[in-house]
Amino acid sequence: MFHKLLLRMSVNFMMVLMIVMMVLGALISRFMWVNELNSGVKVMKADAQAIAHNYEYLNSWQISSKVFIERINDAAQDSSVWLLDRNGLQLNITGLDENTPNLTGDDMRAYMQTVLQSEEPVVFNAGFDSYFGKNPVITVAMPLRLNGEAVGAIFIHKKLELINTGFLPLFQELWLAAMVASALGLVLTAYTAMRITRPLTELANASKRLAQGDMTVKVRIYADDEIGEVSRAFNSMVDALQTMEGQRKGFVANVSHELRSPITSIAGYLQGMLDGTIPQPEHQKYMQVVYDETQRLTRLIRDLLDLSRIESGNIPMNPVDFNINELMRRVLIKFEGRLDEKNMEVEADFADEPCMVHADVDRIEQVVSNLVDNAIKFCGQYGKLTLRTRWEGDCCAVAVADDGVGIDEKDLPHVFDRFYTVDKAHTSGKGTGLGLSIVRQILLQHGHDISVESARGEGTRFIFSLDRAKKNDGN
């Protein structure tokens, strides 16, 4: 992994570096070339103006021809200087290059006409190809005047290749800088690749160990960056898997106990009736016990199937408008026998009548039934069960409370987890930890959640909300 990533990062870095250097070099070269060209043109204009002024001084006997020729020679050190009359012929001035061509063609007359009409130096960026061959030149021309009249012109030509030669050192410096930057970039790339691949390699190895069932694997967090976030997410996932594995083992233990107990009882009683250990007159009594045990098995299997179907969404919700107060009364009637067995007090503190909500009536009855059943299980003799409804905006808050043994603070965050039971002793009849999970899944299907408030020895209260009915005639 390291070598592949290093190679990809190095190639990408070199490509980006070369593109940047090429673009930067082109921009710098263009800027420098334009600046050098402008500087050269400025010098050529100054030379042309100086020669034009000296021409006037020469004809008025203010300077000698020697001084004039020296000025022309100074300008001609890296340029070609033409001194022509208005017809394109060479002016008869001592010391002027005798090889200057006789420029009398139409193109030269056009250039000359342009220059003679100008008061300032004229710049020609192109032209004169027939005189300089394939070497492009830039030309600056200035009219020569005597007594205010243009009698000729001076043309100063400079080859562009002489300007370009000044950029060779610049290109050399750019390539040297590119090579140094590339070397440093490769070192930094290798270092960065190591910083990235080390935690990724550890993550890959940890994932393999996790896939083999090692739930204790963790990875180090090297930095507070994206890779660190991935490492923290992996460690959080391992913690969640450890929790789920613990819940799974607890569920297996719970279900094994819940299944083993009734099956053992059923098998024992049936064996006793078959081999005569239990006399015939008592068969009816023990057949009732066998029937009760089969009901326990049925409830367990039903809870498992309900939870699976609700979580998978295979149970459609059919919301209708109904009176939640009336539904809670029906649930109390259903549990009247168990309430009387424990001599429990029931308090119904309901909102306005009727209290109309919009939900799946069968599923909400299952929710209330599970909560009431749970309250009765963990209440002692002469306990108290409280049912309450209140309007809170567009929702009806429903509370089911008891004054039973309560729940430890450490167990509160897990009471709605699947297979979680507060009763770690697997007391028969206390359930398998599926009831509250089913309650929460049903309410989540309705777009709401459920909360719990409890303390050891102070009882427990479950609170959930339902949407107000679309047509509420009671409010």
C-alpha positions as CSV (number, residue, x, y, z in Angstrom):
1,M,0.0,0.0,0.0
2,F,2.8,2.4,1.0
3,H,4.7,2.1,-2.3
4,K,1.6,2.4,-4.5
5,L,0.4,5.5,-2.6
6,L,3.9,7.0,-2.7
7,L,4.2,6.4,-6.4
8,R,0.8,8.0,-7.1
9,M,1.4,11.0,-4.9
10,S,4.9,11.5,-6.4
11,V,3.6,11.3,-9.9
12,N,0.7,13.7,-9.1
13,F,3.1,16.1,-7.3
14,M,5.6,16.1,-10.2
15,M,2.8,16.7,-12.7
16,V,1.3,19.6,-10.7
17,L,4.8,21.0,-10.1
18,M,5.7,20.9,-13.8
19,I,2.4,22.5,-14.8
20,V,2.9,25.3,-12.2
21,M,6.5,25.9,-13.2
22,M,5.6,26.0,-16.9
23,V,2.7,28.4,-16.3
24,L,4.8,30.5,-13.9
25,G,7.8,30.4,-16.3
26,A,5.6,31.5,-19.2
27,L,4.1,34.3,-17.3
28,I,7.4,35.5,-15.9
29,S,9.1,35.2,-19.3
30,R,6.2,37.1,-20.9
31,F,6.4,39.8,-18.3
32,M,10.2,40.1,-18.6
33,W,10.2,40.0,-22.4
34,V,7.6,42.8,-22.6
35,N,9.5,44.8,-20.0
36,E,12.8,44.3,-21.9
37,L,11.1,45.1,-25.2
38,N,9.6,48.3,-23.8
39,S,13.0,49.3,-22.3
40,G,14.7,48.6,-25.6
41,V,12.1,50.7,-27.5
42,K,12.5,53.5,-25.0
43,V,16.3,53.5,-25.6
44,M,15.8,53.4,-29.4
45,K,13.4,56.3,-29.2
46,A,15.9,58.3,-27.2
47,D,18.7,57.5,-29.7
48,A,16.4,58.5,-32.6
49,Q,15.5,61.8,-31.0
50,A,19.1,62.5,-30.2
51,I,20.3,61.8,-33.7
52,A,17.4,63.9,-35.2
53,H,18.4,66.8,-32.9
54,N,22.1,66.4,-33.8
55,Y,21.2,66.5,-37.5
56,E,19.7,69.9,-37.0
57,Y,22.7,71.0,-35.0
58,L,25.0,69.7,-37.7
59,N,23.3,71.7,-40.4
60,S,23.4,74.8,-38.3
61,W,27.2,74.3,-37.6
62,Q,26.6,73.8,-33.9
63,I,28.4,70.4,-33.9
64,S,30.9,68.8,-36.1
65,S,30.2,65.8,-38.4
66,K,32.5,63.7,-36.2
67,V,30.3,64.2,-33.2
68,F,27.3,63.4,-35.3
69,I,28.8,60.2,-36.7
70,E,29.9,59.1,-33.2
71,R,26.4,59.5,-32.0
72,I,25.1,57.3,-34.8
73,N,27.8,54.7,-34.1
74,D,26.8,54.6,-30.5
75,A,23.2,53.8,-31.5
76,A,24.4,51.2,-34.0
77,Q,26.3,49.1,-31.6
78,D,23.5,46.5,-31.3
79,S,21.2,47.9,-34.0
80,S,21.1,48.8,-37.7
81,V,20.8,52.6,-38.3
82,W,19.4,54.0,-41.6
83,L,19.7,57.7,-42.4
84,L,17.5,58.4,-45.4
85,D,16.2,61.4,-47.3
86,R,12.5,61.7,-47.9
87,N,12.8,59.7,-51.1
88,G,14.5,56.8,-49.4
89,L,18.0,57.6,-50.6
90,Q,21.0,57.6,-48.3
91,L,21.9,61.1,-47.1
92,N,25.4,62.2,-48.1
93,I,27.0,62.3,-44.6
94,T,30.5,61.4,-43.9
95,G,31.0,58.2,-42.0
96,L,27.5,56.7,-42.7
97,D,27.6,53.0,-43.6
98,E,27.9,52.8,-47.3
99,N,26.2,49.4,-47.3
100,T,22.9,50.9,-46.3
101,P,20.4,49.7,-48.9
102,N,18.7,52.1,-51.3
103,L,15.1,51.9,-50.1
104,T,13.0,53.3,-52.9
105,G,10.2,50.7,-53.1
106,D,6.5,51.2,-52.5
107,D,6.7,49.7,-49.0
108,M,9.5,52.0,-48.0
109,R,7.6,55.0,-49.3
110,A,4.6,54.0,-47.2
111,Y,6.8,53.8,-44.1
112,M,8.5,57.1,-45.0
113,Q,5.2,58.8,-45.4
114,T,4.1,57.7,-42.0
115,V,7.3,58.9,-40.3
116,L,7.4,62.3,-42.1
117,Q,3.9,63.1,-40.9
118,S,4.7,62.3,-37.3
119,E,6.1,64.7,-34.7
120,E,7.1,61.9,-32.4
121,P,9.1,58.7,-32.9
122,V,7.2,55.9,-34.7
123,V,7.4,52.3,-33.7
124,F,7.0,49.5,-36.2
125,N,6.6,46.1,-34.6
126,A,6.7,44.2,-37.9
127,G,7.8,44.8,-41.5
128,F,11.2,45.2,-43.2
129,D,11.3,41.4,-43.7
130,S,12.6,41.8,-47.2
131,Y,15.7,43.6,-45.8
132,F,16.5,41.5,-42.7
133,G,15.4,38.0,-43.9
134,K,13.9,35.6,-41.4
135,N,15.1,37.7,-38.4
136,P,12.2,39.8,-37.1
137,V,13.1,43.3,-36.0
138,I,11.5,46.1,-34.1
139,T,11.9,49.5,-35.7
140,V,11.9,53.0,-34.3
141,A,11.8,55.9,-36.9
142,M,12.1,59.7,-36.4
143,P,11.8,62.5,-39.0
144,L,14.8,64.6,-39.7
145,R,13.9,68.3,-40.0
146,L,15.6,71.4,-41.2
147,N,14.1,74.8,-40.5
148,G,10.9,73.0,-39.5
149,E,10.6,71.0,-42.7
150,A,10.9,67.2,-42.8
151,V,13.8,66.4,-45.2
152,G,14.3,62.7,-44.3
153,A,14.1,60.1,-41.5
154,I,16.3,58.0,-39.3
155,F,15.3,54.3,-38.9
156,I,16.8,52.3,-36.0
157,H,16.3,48.5,-36.3
158,K,17.0,46.0,-33.5
159,K,16.7,42.2,-33.9
160,L,14.3,40.6,-31.5
161,E,16.6,37.7,-30.9
162,L,19.0,40.1,-29.2
163,I,16.2,40.8,-26.7
164,N,15.5,37.1,-26.2
165,T,19.1,36.2,-25.4
166,G,18.7,38.0,-22.2
167,F,16.3,35.4,-21.0
168,L,18.6,32.4,-21.1
169,P,19.9,32.9,-17.6
170,L,16.3,33.3,-16.4
171,F,15.3,30.0,-17.9
172,Q,18.3,28.3,-16.3
173,E,17.4,29.7,-12.9
174,L,13.8,28.5,-13.3
175,W,14.9,24.9,-14.2
176,L,17.3,24.9,-11.3
177,A,14.5,26.0,-9.0
178,A,12.2,23.4,-10.4
179,M,14.7,20.6,-9.8
180,V,15.3,21.8,-6.2
181,A,11.6,22.1,-5.6
182,S,11.0,18.6,-7.1
183,A,13.6,17.1,-4.8
184,L,12.2,18.7,-1.7
185,G,8.7,17.9,-2.9
186,L,9.6,14.2,-3.3
187,V,10.9,14.1,0.3
188,L,7.8,15.9,1.6
189,T,5.6,13.5,-0.5
190,A,7.3,10.5,1.0
191,Y,6.9,11.9,4.5
192,T,3.2,12.7,3.9
193,A,2.6,9.3,2.4
194,M,4.1,7.7,5.5
195,R,1.9,9.8,7.7
196,I,-1.2,8.7,5.8
197,T,-0.4,5.1,5.1
198,R,0.7,4.2,8.7
199,P,-2.7,4.7,10.2
200,L,-4.4,3.3,7.1
201,T,-2.3,0.2,7.4
202,E,-3.1,-0.1,11.1
203,L,-6.8,0.3,10.2
204,A,-6.6,-2.4,7.5
205,N,-4.9,-4.8,10.0
206,A,-7.3,-4.0,12.7
207,S,-10.3,-4.6,10.3
208,K,-8.9,-8.0,9.5
209,R,-8.6,-8.9,13.2
210,L,-12.1,-7.6,13.8
211,A,-13.4,-9.7,10.9
212,Q,-11.8,-12.7,12.6
213,G,-13.8,-12.0,15.8
214,D,-11.3,-10.0,17.9
215,M,-13.5,-7.4,19.6
216,T,-10.6,-5.9,21.6
217,V,-8.8,-4.4,18.7
218,K,-8.2,-0.6,18.7
219,V,-6.1,1.7,16.6
220,R,-4.0,4.7,17.6
221,I,-5.0,8.2,16.7
222,Y,-2.0,10.0,15.3
223,A,-3.4,13.4,14.6
224,D,-6.6,15.5,14.8
225,D,-7.3,15.4,11.1
226,E,-9.5,13.4,8.7
227,I,-7.5,10.2,9.2
228,G,-7.8,10.7,13.0
229,E,-11.6,11.1,12.5
230,V,-11.6,7.7,10.7
231,S,-9.6,6.1,13.5
232,R,-11.9,7.5,16.1
233,A,-14.9,6.3,14.1
234,F,-13.4,2.8,13.9
235,N,-12.8,2.7,17.7
236,S,-16.3,3.9,18.3
237,M,-17.6,1.1,16.0
238,V,-15.6,-1.5,17.9
239,D,-17.1,-0.2,21.2
240,A,-20.5,-0.4,19.7
241,L,-19.8,-4.0,18.4
242,Q,-18.6,-4.9,21.9
243,T,-21.8,-3.6,23.4
244,M,-23.9,-5.4,20.8
245,E,-21.9,-8.6,21.4
246,G,-22.5,-8.3,25.1
247,Q,-26.2,-7.7,24.5
248,R,-26.3,-10.7,22.1
249,K,-24.7,-13.0,24.7
250,G,-27.1,-11.7,27.3
251,F,-30.0,-12.3,24.9
252,V,-28.9,-15.8,24.2
253,A,-28.6,-16.4,28.0
254,N,-32.0,-14.9,28.6
255,V,-33.7,-16.7,25.8
256,S,-32.0,-20.0,26.7
257,H,-33.2,-19.6,30.2
258,E,-36.7,-18.6,29.2
259,L,-37.0,-21.5,26.7
260,R,-35.3,-24.1,28.9
261,S,-37.5,-23.4,32.0
262,P,-40.9,-24.0,30.3
263,I,-39.7,-26.8,28.1
264,T,-38.1,-28.6,31.2
265,S,-41.4,-28.1,33.1
266,I,-43.5,-29.3,30.2
267,A,-41.3,-32.4,29.7
268,G,-41.2,-33.2,33.4
269,Y,-44.9,-33.0,33.9
270,L,-45.7,-34.9,30.8
271,Q,-43.2,-37.6,31.7
272,G,-44.7,-37.8,35.2
273,M,-48.2,-38.3,33.7
274,L,-47.0,-40.9,31.2
275,D,-45.1,-43.0,33.7
276,G,-47.7,-42.7,36.5
277,T,-45.6,-40.6,38.8
278,I,-48.4,-38.1,38.7
279,P,-51.6,-39.8,39.6
280,Q,-54.6,-39.6,37.3
281,P,-56.7,-37.3,39.5
282,E,-54.0,-34.6,39.4
283,H,-53.6,-34.7,35.6
284,Q,-56.0,-31.8,35.1
285,K,-54.0,-29.7,37.5
286,Y,-50.7,-30.3,35.8
287,M,-52.1,-30.1,32.3
288,Q,-53.0,-26.5,33.2
289,V,-49.4,-25.9,34.3
290,V,-48.3,-27.3,30.9
291,Y,-50.7,-25.0,29.1
292,D,-49.4,-22.0,31.0
293,E,-45.8,-22.8,30.0
294,T,-46.8,-23.2,26.4
295,Q,-48.3,-19.7,26.6
296,R,-45.0,-18.4,27.9
297,L,-43.2,-19.9,24.9
298,T,-45.8,-18.4,22.6
299,R,-45.3,-14.9,24.1
300,L,-41.6,-15.1,23.7
301,I,-41.8,-16.2,20.1
302,R,-44.4,-13.5,19.4
303,D,-42.2,-10.8,20.8
304,L,-39.3,-11.9,18.8
305,L,-41.3,-12.0,15.6
306,D,-42.9,-8.6,16.4
307,L,-39.6,-6.9,16.9
308,S,-38.2,-8.4,13.7
309,R,-41.1,-7.3,11.6
310,I,-41.4,-3.8,13.1
311,E,-37.7,-3.1,12.6
312,S,-37.8,-4.4,9.0
313,G,-41.0,-2.3,8.2
314,N,-43.0,-5.4,7.3
315,I,-45.9,-4.3,9.7
316,P,-47.8,-1.5,8.0
317,M,-49.1,1.4,10.1
318,N,-52.7,2.3,9.8
319,P,-53.2,5.6,11.6
320,V,-56.7,6.7,12.6
321,D,-58.2,9.2,15.0
322,F,-59.1,7.7,18.4
323,N,-59.5,8.6,22.0
324,I,-56.3,7.7,23.8
325,N,-58.0,8.0,27.2
326,E,-60.5,5.3,26.2
327,L,-57.7,3.1,25.0
328,M,-55.9,3.3,28.3
329,R,-59.1,2.5,30.2
330,R,-59.4,-0.7,28.0
331,V,-55.8,-1.7,28.8
332,L,-56.5,-1.2,32.6
333,I,-59.5,-3.5,32.3
334,K,-57.4,-6.1,30.6
335,F,-54.9,-6.1,33.5
336,E,-57.5,-5.8,36.2
337,G,-56.9,-9.3,37.5
338,R,-53.2,-8.8,37.9
339,L,-53.7,-5.4,39.5
340,D,-56.1,-7.0,42.0
341,E,-53.6,-9.8,42.8
342,K,-51.1,-7.2,44.0
343,N,-53.7,-4.9,45.5
344,M,-52.4,-2.0,43.4
345,E,-53.8,1.5,43.4
346,V,-54.5,2.9,40.0
347,E,-54.6,6.7,39.3
348,A,-56.0,7.9,35.9
349,D,-55.1,11.6,35.4
350,F,-56.4,12.3,31.9
351,A,-56.7,15.4,29.8
352,D,-59.9,16.7,28.4
353,E,-62.5,14.2,27.1
354,P,-62.3,12.9,24.5
355,C,-58.5,13.1,24.0
356,M,-58.3,12.5,20.3
357,V,-54.9,11.5,18.7
358,H,-53.9,10.2,15.3
359,A,-52.0,6.9,15.3
360,D,-52.3,3.2,14.7
361,V,-54.7,2.2,17.5
362,D,-53.6,-1.5,17.6
363,R,-49.9,-0.6,17.9
364,I,-50.5,2.1,20.5
365,E,-52.5,-0.4,22.5
366,Q,-49.5,-2.7,22.3
367,V,-47.3,0.1,23.6
368,V,-49.5,1.0,26.6
369,S,-50.0,-2.7,27.4
370,N,-46.3,-3.4,27.4
371,L,-45.7,-0.3,29.7
372,V,-48.5,-1.3,32.1
373,D,-47.3,-4.9,32.1
374,N,-43.8,-3.8,32.8
375,A,-45.0,-1.5,35.7
376,I,-47.0,-4.3,37.3
377,K,-44.0,-6.7,37.1
378,F,-41.7,-4.4,39.0
379,C,-44.2,-3.2,41.6
380,G,-44.7,-4.9,44.9
381,Q,-47.8,-5.5,46.8
382,Y,-50.0,-2.3,47.4
383,G,-48.0,-0.5,44.7
384,K,-49.4,2.4,42.7
385,L,-49.8,2.7,38.9
386,T,-50.4,6.1,37.4
387,L,-51.6,6.9,33.8
388,R,-51.6,10.5,32.6
389,T,-52.3,12.4,29.4
390,R,-51.6,16.1,28.7
391,W,-51.8,18.3,25.7
392,E,-48.4,19.9,24.7
393,G,-49.0,22.0,21.6
394,D,-50.1,19.7,18.7
395,C,-49.0,16.5,20.6
396,C,-50.5,14.6,23.4
397,A,-47.9,13.5,26.1
398,V,-48.7,10.1,27.6
399,A,-47.1,9.0,30.9
400,V,-47.1,5.5,32.5
401,A,-45.6,5.6,36.0
402,D,-45.2,3.3,39.0
403,D,-43.7,3.4,42.5
404,G,-41.8,0.2,42.1
405,V,-38.2,-0.7,42.7
406,G,-36.9,1.7,40.0
407,I,-34.0,1.4,37.7
408,D,-30.3,2.1,38.5
409,E,-28.7,5.1,36.8
410,K,-26.2,2.9,35.0
411,D,-29.1,0.9,33.4
412,L,-31.2,3.8,32.2
413,P,-29.4,4.4,28.9
414,H,-29.9,0.8,28.0
415,V,-33.5,0.0,28.9
416,F,-34.7,0.3,25.3
417,D,-31.8,-1.7,23.9
418,R,-32.8,-5.1,22.4
419,F,-32.3,-8.0,24.7
420,Y,-31.3,-5.8,27.7
421,T,-32.8,-6.7,31.0
422,V,-32.4,-4.9,34.3
423,D,-33.0,-8.2,36.0
424,K,-29.7,-10.0,35.5
425,A,-30.9,-13.0,37.5
426,H,-33.3,-14.0,34.6
427,T,-36.1,-14.3,37.0
428,S,-38.9,-16.3,35.4
429,G,-41.7,-14.2,34.2
430,K,-39.7,-10.9,34.0
431,G,-39.4,-11.1,30.2
432,T,-36.5,-11.2,27.8
433,G,-35.8,-7.5,27.4
434,L,-37.8,-7.2,24.1
435,G,-40.9,-5.4,25.4
436,L,-39.4,-1.9,25.7
437,S,-37.5,-2.4,22.4
438,I,-40.8,-3.1,20.7
439,V,-42.4,0.0,22.3
440,R,-39.6,2.2,21.0
441,Q,-39.7,0.8,17.5
442,I,-43.5,1.3,17.3
443,L,-43.2,4.9,18.4
444,L,-40.3,5.6,16.0
445,Q,-42.6,4.4,13.3
446,H,-45.0,7.1,14.4
447,G,-42.3,9.8,14.2
448,H,-41.9,10.0,18.0
449,D,-39.6,8.6,20.7
450,I,-40.0,7.5,24.3
451,S,-38.1,8.6,27.4
452,V,-37.7,7.2,30.9
453,E,-37.2,8.8,34.3
454,S,-36.3,6.6,37.2
455,A,-34.1,6.1,40.3
456,R,-33.5,3.0,42.4
457,G,-36.3,2.7,45.0
458,E,-38.3,5.7,43.7
459,G,-40.3,4.1,40.9
460,T,-40.2,4.6,37.1
461,R,-42.0,6.8,34.6
462,F,-42.2,6.4,30.8
463,I,-43.3,9.3,28.7
464,F,-44.1,9.4,25.0
465,S,-46.1,11.6,22.6
466,L,-48.7,11.2,19.9
467,D,-49.9,13.6,17.2
468,R,-53.2,15.4,17.8
469,A,-56.1,14.1,15.7
470,K,-56.7,15.8,12.4
471,K,-60.3,16.4,13.4
472,N,-60.5,16.9,17.1
473,D,-64.1,17.6,18.2
474,G,-63.2,17.4,21.8
475,N,-60.9,20.5,21.9
